[in-house]
Amino acid sequence: MNKQIIKAAQGAGKLVHQAGAKKAWEDRKNEYMSREFKGNDSRLGPITPEQNQAEYDREKNEFYYNKDKGKLKLIPTDDGEVQDRSGIEDWQLAPQRKSALNMLGIKNKNKYARTIQLAQSQKGNPAQVSAKLRDTYPEVKNEKVEVNWSADGKQVEVHPKPKTTGGRA
């Protein structure tokens, strides 16, 4: 019984955090959309709603909702400026991230695509890219997903491991 109460309380806490995240993202977008001047500085000239939206779409991918602080914070990065999203859940990230990924020309819409693309763009070999995936995503480190490379080492796919049956032979 106590376990059920604890689980229900944790679920309620997550809902409170998700509501806080939604409000924080709405507030951040409203800040961008309400600007009348570039950089909120009249000396830089007027800015259009389309320019506000484009800047918001570019910059929202740099932030996540921090549950402990109750506000948006920058996603931590390593020395190579590759984001480390370990411990960050999808609901903490900006809404509608897929459209922003399309703006960056990333066709693969899975959550590993950006890390793979950034690691490869830094001349990372397959071992370095795989290591970055293990460092960034706990499910890769815990081998809950497979990282498969093409024979030439230029293409990589990440997908869930097939579930094994625990039956007896």
Secondary structure by P-SEA (a helix, b strand, c coil): caaaaaaaaaaaaaaaaaaaaaaaaaaaaaaaaaccccccccccccccaaaaaaaaaaccccbbbbcccccccccccccccccccccccccccccaaaaaaaaacccccccaaaaaaaaaaacccaaaaaaaaaacccccccccbbbbbcccccbbbbbbccccccccc
